[in-house]
Amino acid sequence: MALDDLKTSATEGRLSSMTLPDVGCTAEARQDALARVRAMGLPQRRDEYWKWTRPDTFVQTEAPRASLFHMDETPLFDAVDRLKIVFVDGVYSAERSDDLSLEGVQIDRLEDICCTDEHWAEDLYGTLEAAGQVPVERPLAALNTAFAGDGVAIRVTGKVSKPISLMYTHESEVSDVFLHHIIRVETGAELTILENGPAAARFNKCMEIDIADGGTLHHVRAQGRDHERRAVTHMFARLGEESVFKSFTLTANGVLTRNEAVVELTGDNAVVHIAGACVGDGDFHHDDTVFITHKGVNCESRQVFKKVLCNGATGVFQGKILVKQSAQKTDGYQISQSLLLDEDSQFYAKPELEIYADDVACSHGSTSGAIDEDALFYLRARGVPHDMATDLLTLAFLAEALDEIEDEALAADLYTRLEGWLVRRRHG
Amino acid sequence: MLEIKGLKVKLEEEDKQILKGVDLTVEAGKVHAIMGPNGSGKSTLSYVLSGRDGYEVTGGSATLLGDDLLDMETEERAAAGLFLAFQYPVEIPGVGNMTFLRTAVNAQRKARGEEEMSAAEFLKVVRAKAKTLKIDADMLKRPVNVGFSGGEKKRNEILQMAMLEPKMCILDETDSGLDVDAMKLVSEGVNALRDEGRGFLVITHYQRLLDHIKPDVVHIMADGRIVKSGGPELALEVENNGYADILAETA
């Protein structure tokens, strides 16, 4: 279908200012991705999939300026024994990163993947992203595949003893970054990936995750508290038989965030959990867009998203479970809820189920509401002051999403940080 | 202890007078019971005393140890020593019972300028008190009242009372939803807290609770007023004859 002139000119306008980077052996994948971008056109506000989130600032040529943020707390995951990979404004920093050797895993920069003869990486780069363009187009992900300047290729072959921690720092007010990571978890292998930090003034990140039979990947991400940053992220995951992928994202602040997760359960008995908790005060727009396709038999998928919004903050949830005819015994669950702390905040939700198999259990729910006045009174009647009681109930609301994090210490740390955020919100 | 004078209360949202001049004094060390037909204003009295929204005080006063209760926030009333055992304890998903108890105990202590209880000390005390109320470790760990049976919820209320050691306890139909055994257990919990320095106001429909928690004074409330007060025998009279006789003689 031909694109309308407006979309074509906006897309070509953006592309004209960019050049395809020559990184590793990804040249062909980048050409293909560029062709996809041209065919789809970059998103516009009129696009159905962008109905509630304005894509303009992701599409425009110049990244809007984002002032730097000074952290007033210990960086997240500092207490965790991990292997650090640091990107400063989207560029790998060998100086700040740990040595990349770790038993059970091969880590390379994208630009090195040819040197190491990593055919798996060449095969994976852009592949899941391309597959994830159907039935819904995600042109910003294709743009990422074409133009990503840096990233890592991680191949997991064993049970890795400590998490790999991708740390992003944002040191330039105008940084405009495309990062692309590819992860392949081999049969029976197991890894935890941590991600934190805002990365850039404008950040476009894509992660392709291929999990072979019996592989396990845990992913815990915090998106950084920089108020003015904008981020669009995509996770494309393909799960083999009896594999497990559990991903949790915490988002506090950020003027604009769109996190897309596109998961395909291809093997039987695979499990995927995608969860997120976000808290936004004021100029905050957060969008979780999830698309889970069940193909294998007896697979489980869970989506748990909680949003706390106040002072005009906006939350969006678009979540879909597509159950193909082959996917009998599917167990799908989806819940998206928002807690609106005042009357100025907004939550838009579009839960979707599309089921072609006849023996499945799928449930979904979406709610939007205020603090429970009865619970608030009960707490106060026991002597808990109003503000403390409100925070306690707010954290309790977020708890269901945090419970999705397997590592209890990490979950406890994130909980404490959310508590801090709530207190600062009131006193800041 | 608790002194209520000419208390008049209407609903905030509609022009409906619920309490039409309640006079009641509960002395330290005493147990007062309030009985009365449905809609007489018993529960409203407990809510107004604890500061629930939706009611407007149009006259009179209520003081706890001389301090004006009606001028305080709900949490301040609690810290001052007022405790309301709810007729319908609220379920709070996501908040562990233990966290809830400790937050409440320490918030009250902080409000009174007292030292907060350490985690270890708290655990020791709560375990001992929970045991006498047959509240197991699982109930302490679960979210507040979530999935609790009627009896468990009421025992949980008494546990909170035992932990908070209030000066003035109001029990709003604590017997509702309890079987005989649970009522006995809850009553024992309440009786264990009877003390020279503590006052009780027990709101109930039925005499049977008062078999276990023996009142010093019984009040009959009707149409927003205390219409008759007397000794424990008044409760028996209600049990045998209903409210009709009393209401007829006071009308």
Interface residues (C-beta under 8 A of the other chain):
Chain A: D372 E373 D374 A375 F377 Y378 L379 R380 A381 R382 G383 V384 P385 H386 M388 A389 L392 L393 L395 A396 F397 L398 A399 E400
Chain B: S50 G51 R52 D53 E73 T74 E75 R77 A78 A79 L84 F86 P89 V90 E91 I92 P93 G94 V95 T99 F100 T103 A104 V105 A107 Q108 A111 P143 Q160 L164
